[in-house]
Amino acid sequence: MKHDKRTLYLVRHAKASRSIGGLTDIDRPLAELGTEEAYRVAEELFNKQEIPELIISSTAVRAFSTALIFRRVLQVPITMFKVTDRLYEIDINDLVEFIADLDDRYHSIMLVGHNPSFSMLASKLQNGISHVSTAGVVKFEFDVEKWRHASYINAENTLFLVP
């Protein structure tokens, strides 16, 4: 039976500004430090030739801004950039289901979202990872044909970057 490798990048959004009067949580922008972090980590990924086929971002401004920086630095075509409100405030069970439902045409996908679910999932997939910091990237490889077969049983953590 032929197996294809699936690569999942979990990216926690970069450092956001504190709550600004009148702004809802979903509208909080990146802090200046967050923009710097996102560029630094994205450039490190680019230098390592860690480039996903598809980037999917949460609709939160801080996640969307982080994802745009990664898209630009990694030179991922705009047609391979998607945004979904499902990744905003997603719990870990729904995140696992989201990954299972990913399009099998893509072997390498980057999700840009939020804690606590991203850290919880990283911890479940790799014992020893307890926290993904802002602008942190965790890469997992799965020796499976379909995304729905990816699980903690067959996850291999091959990269963990922090700013």
C-alpha positions as YAML, in Angstrom:
chain: A
units: angstrom
residues:
- id: 1
  name: MET
  ca: [0.00, 0.00, 0.00]
- id: 2
  name: LYS
  ca: [1.40, 3.40, -1.01]
- id: 3
  name: HIS
  ca: [1.64, 6.02, 1.71]
- id: 4
  name: ASP
  ca: [2.05, 9.72, 1.19]
- id: 5
  name: LYS
  ca: [3.50, 11.95, 3.82]
- id: 6
  name: ARG
  ca: [1.34, 14.79, 5.16]
- id: 7
  name: THR
  ca: [3.02, 17.82, 6.71]
- id: 8
  name: LEU
  ca: [1.18, 20.08, 9.13]
- id: 9
  name: TYR
  ca: [2.56, 23.39, 10.36]
- id: 10
  name: LEU
  ca: [0.81, 24.85, 13.40]
- id: 11
  name: VAL
  ca: [1.60, 28.56, 13.71]
- id: 12
  name: ARG
  ca: [0.41, 30.54, 16.69]
- id: 13
  name: HIS
  ca: [-0.27, 34.14, 15.73]
- id: 14
  name: ALA
  ca: [2.46, 36.64, 16.58]
- id: 15
  name: LYS
  ca: [2.28, 38.96, 19.58]
- id: 16
  name: ALA
  ca: [-0.89, 41.04, 19.53]
- id: 17
  name: SER
  ca: [-1.50, 44.48, 20.95]
- id: 18
  name: ARG
  ca: [-3.29, 44.73, 24.27]
- id: 19
  name: SER
  ca: [-6.99, 45.41, 24.23]
- id: 20
  name: ILE
  ca: [-7.64, 48.84, 22.81]
- id: 21
  name: GLY
  ca: [-10.83, 50.60, 23.86]
- id: 22
  name: GLY
  ca: [-13.67, 49.78, 21.51]
- id: 23
  name: LEU
  ca: [-11.90, 46.89, 19.75]
- id: 24
  name: THR
  ca: [-13.27, 43.40, 20.13]
- id: 25
  name: ASP
  ca: [-10.84, 40.53, 20.70]
- id: 26
  name: ILE
  ca: [-11.10, 39.34, 17.09]
- id: 27
  name: ASP
  ca: [-10.05, 42.82, 15.87]
- id: 28
  name: ARG
  ca: [-6.87, 43.14, 17.94]
- id: 29
  name: PRO
  ca: [-3.92, 43.89, 15.60]
- id: 30
  name: LEU
  ca: [-0.33, 42.72, 15.87]
- id: 31
  name: ALA
  ca: [1.97, 44.65, 18.16]
- id: 32
  name: GLU
  ca: [5.13, 46.05, 16.57]
- id: 33
  name: LEU
  ca: [7.07, 43.24, 18.29]
- id: 34
  name: GLY
  ca: [4.62, 40.73, 16.80]
- id: 35
  name: THR
  ca: [5.29, 41.94, 13.27]
- id: 36
  name: GLU
  ca: [9.04, 41.61, 13.88]
- id: 37
  name: GLU
  ca: [8.58, 38.10, 15.35]
- id: 38
  name: ALA
  ca: [6.48, 36.94, 12.42]
- id: 39
  name: TYR
  ca: [9.02, 38.16, 9.85]
- id: 40
  name: ARG
  ca: [11.92, 36.61, 11.78]
- id: 41
  name: VAL
  ca: [10.31, 33.17, 12.09]
- id: 42
  name: ALA
  ca: [8.96, 33.20, 8.52]
- id: 43
  name: GLU
  ca: [12.44, 34.04, 7.20]
- id: 44
  name: GLU
  ca: [13.90, 31.18, 9.21]
- id: 45
  name: LEU
  ca: [11.34, 28.81, 7.67]
- id: 46
  name: PHE
  ca: [12.14, 30.15, 4.21]
- id: 47
  name: ASN
  ca: [15.87, 29.62, 4.76]
- id: 48
  name: LYS
  ca: [15.14, 26.02, 5.79]
- id: 49
  name: GLN
  ca: [12.94, 25.60, 2.67]
- id: 50
  name: GLU
  ca: [9.95, 24.80, 4.88]
- id: 51
  name: ILE
  ca: [7.25, 26.06, 2.53]
- id: 52
  name: PRO
  ca: [3.67, 24.78, 2.72]
- id: 53
  name: GLU
  ca: [1.47, 24.32, -0.31]
- id: 54
  name: LEU
  ca: [-1.50, 25.95, 1.43]
- id: 55
  name: ILE
  ca: [-1.92, 28.42, 4.31]
- id: 56
  name: ILE
  ca: [-5.21, 28.57, 6.22]
- id: 57
  name: SER
  ca: [-5.69, 31.36, 8.75]
- id: 58
  name: SER
  ca: [-8.14, 32.31, 11.45]
- id: 59
  name: THR
  ca: [-10.18, 35.43, 10.70]
- id: 60
  name: ALA
  ca: [-8.82, 37.23, 13.78]
- id: 61
  name: VAL
  ca: [-6.80, 40.26, 12.66]
- id: 62
  name: ARG
  ca: [-3.68, 39.18, 14.57]
- id: 63
  name: ALA
  ca: [-3.73, 35.68, 13.00]
- id: 64
  name: PHE
  ca: [-4.61, 36.97, 9.53]
- id: 65
  name: SER
  ca: [-1.76, 39.52, 9.71]
- id: 66
  name: THR
  ca: [0.67, 36.82, 10.84]
- id: 67
  name: ALA
  ca: [-0.47, 34.54, 8.02]
- id: 68
  name: LEU
  ca: [-0.03, 37.30, 5.43]
- id: 69
  name: ILE
  ca: [3.54, 37.86, 6.60]
- id: 70
  name: PHE
  ca: [4.28, 34.13, 6.34]
- id: 71
  name: ARG
  ca: [2.64, 33.99, 2.90]
- id: 72
  name: ARG
  ca: [4.71, 36.90, 1.65]
- id: 73
  name: VAL
  ca: [8.05, 35.66, 3.02]
- id: 74
  name: LEU
  ca: [7.46, 32.04, 2.01]
- id: 75
  name: GLN
  ca: [6.25, 33.16, -1.43]
- id: 76
  name: VAL
  ca: [3.07, 31.10, -1.24]
- id: 77
  name: PRO
  ca: [0.72, 32.15, -4.06]
- id: 78
  name: ILE
  ca: [-2.33, 34.16, -2.95]
- id: 79
  name: THR
  ca: [-4.50, 31.43, -4.50]
- id: 80
  name: MET
  ca: [-3.07, 29.06, -1.85]
- id: 81
  name: PHE
  ca: [-4.12, 31.34, 1.03]
- id: 82
  name: LYS
  ca: [-7.45, 30.81, 2.76]
- id: 83
  name: VAL
  ca: [-9.19, 32.35, 5.75]
- id: 84
  name: THR
  ca: [-11.81, 30.70, 7.94]
- id: 85
  name: ASP
  ca: [-13.69, 31.71, 11.05]
- id: 86
  name: ARG
  ca: [-13.59, 28.06, 12.18]
- id: 87
  name: LEU
  ca: [-10.02, 28.51, 13.50]
- id: 88
  name: TYR
  ca: [-11.00, 31.42, 15.80]
- id: 89
  name: GLU
  ca: [-11.71, 30.18, 19.35]
- id: 90
  name: ILE
  ca: [-11.67, 26.56, 18.14]
- id: 91
  name: ASP
  ca: [-11.43, 23.90, 20.83]
- id: 92
  name: ILE
  ca: [-8.99, 21.02, 20.51]
- id: 93
  name: ASN
  ca: [-11.62, 18.46, 19.47]
- id: 94
  name: ASP
  ca: [-12.89, 20.71, 16.69]
- id: 95
  name: LEU
  ca: [-9.28, 21.42, 15.65]
- id: 96
  name: VAL
  ca: [-8.61, 17.68, 15.32]
- id: 97
  name: GLU
  ca: [-11.79, 17.39, 13.22]
- id: 98
  name: PHE
  ca: [-10.73, 20.42, 11.12]
- id: 99
  name: ILE
  ca: [-7.41, 18.73, 10.33]
- id: 100
  name: ALA
  ca: [-9.15, 15.44, 9.49]
- id: 101
  name: ASP
  ca: [-11.29, 17.35, 6.98]
- id: 102
  name: LEU
  ca: [-8.35, 19.02, 5.20]
- id: 103
  name: ASP
  ca: [-8.23, 18.60, 1.43]
- id: 104
  name: ASP
  ca: [-6.15, 15.52, 0.58]
- id: 105
  name: ARG
  ca: [-4.88, 17.20, -2.61]
- id: 106
  name: TYR
  ca: [-2.52, 19.18, -0.36]
- id: 107
  name: HIS
  ca: [0.34, 17.34, 1.31]
- id: 108
  name: SER
  ca: [1.70, 20.34, 3.21]
- id: 109
  name: ILE
  ca: [-0.61, 22.75, 5.05]
- id: 110
  name: MET
  ca: [0.04, 25.60, 7.48]
- id: 111
  name: LEU
  ca: [-2.65, 26.55, 9.97]
- id: 112
  name: VAL
  ca: [-2.37, 29.96, 11.63]
- id: 113
  name: GLY
  ca: [-4.42, 30.30, 14.79]
- id: 114
  name: HIS
  ca: [-4.57, 30.57, 18.53]
- id: 115
  name: ASN
  ca: [-3.87, 29.16, 21.92]
- id: 116
  name: PRO
  ca: [-4.87, 27.31, 23.95]
- id: 117
  name: SER
  ca: [-5.93, 24.85, 21.24]
- id: 118
  name: PHE
  ca: [-2.68, 25.00, 19.21]
- id: 119
  name: SER
  ca: [-0.51, 24.31, 22.27]
- id: 120
  name: MET
  ca: [-2.88, 21.61, 23.47]
- id: 121
  name: LEU
  ca: [-2.79, 19.86, 20.10]
- id: 122
  name: ALA
  ca: [1.01, 20.16, 19.82]
- id: 123
  name: SER
  ca: [1.30, 18.68, 23.31]
- id: 124
  name: LYS
  ca: [-1.00, 15.81, 22.40]
- id: 125
  name: LEU
  ca: [0.92, 15.09, 19.18]
- id: 126
  name: GLN
  ca: [4.36, 15.37, 20.79]
- id: 127
  name: ASN
  ca: [4.98, 14.65, 24.44]
- id: 128
  name: GLY
  ca: [7.30, 17.34, 25.77]
- id: 129
  name: ILE
  ca: [5.76, 20.29, 23.97]
- id: 130
  name: SER
  ca: [3.74, 22.13, 26.55]
- id: 131
  name: HIS
  ca: [3.45, 25.60, 25.06]
- id: 132
  name: VAL
  ca: [3.66, 27.24, 21.64]
- id: 133
  name: SER
  ca: [4.74, 30.87, 22.08]
- id: 134
  name: THR
  ca: [3.50, 33.73, 19.93]
- id: 135
  name: ALA
  ca: [4.85, 33.35, 16.37]
- id: 136
  name: GLY
  ca: [5.92, 29.82, 17.28]
- id: 137
  name: VAL
  ca: [5.80, 27.10, 14.62]
- id: 138
  name: VAL
  ca: [5.49, 23.39, 15.21]
- id: 139
  name: LYS
  ca: [5.84, 21.03, 12.25]
- id: 140
  name: PHE
  ca: [4.44, 17.52, 12.29]
- id: 141
  name: GLU
  ca: [4.80, 14.87, 9.63]
- id: 142
  name: PHE
  ca: [2.39, 11.98, 9.25]
- id: 143
  name: ASP
  ca: [3.11, 8.93, 7.10]
- id: 144
  name: VAL
  ca: [-0.49, 8.68, 5.89]
- id: 145
  name: GLU
  ca: [-2.41, 8.93, 2.62]
- id: 146
  name: LYS
  ca: [-5.27, 11.03, 3.95]
- id: 147
  name: TRP
  ca: [-5.47, 13.80, 6.51]
- id: 148
  name: ARG
  ca: [-8.20, 11.96, 8.41]
- id: 149
  name: HIS
  ca: [-5.63, 9.26, 9.28]
- id: 150
  name: ALA
  ca: [-3.26, 11.76, 10.93]
- id: 151
  name: SER
  ca: [-3.17, 11.26, 14.69]
- id: 152
  name: TYR
  ca: [-0.94, 11.38, 17.74]
- id: 153
  name: ILE
  ca: [-0.07, 7.73, 17.05]
- id: 154
  name: ASN
  ca: [1.66, 8.51, 13.74]
- id: 155
  name: ALA
  ca: [2.81, 12.11, 14.34]
- id: 156
  name: GLU
  ca: [6.48, 12.91, 14.04]
- id: 157
  name: ASN
  ca: [7.59, 16.34, 15.30]
- id: 158
  name: THR
  ca: [10.35, 17.47, 12.96]
- id: 159
  name: LEU
  ca: [10.59, 21.20, 13.73]
- id: 160
  name: PHE
  ca: [9.79, 23.54, 16.60]
- id: 161
  name: LEU
  ca: [10.66, 27.22, 16.09]
- id: 162
  name: VAL
  ca: [10.15, 30.09, 18.48]
- id: 163
  name: PRO
  ca: [11.08, 33.73, 17.92]
...
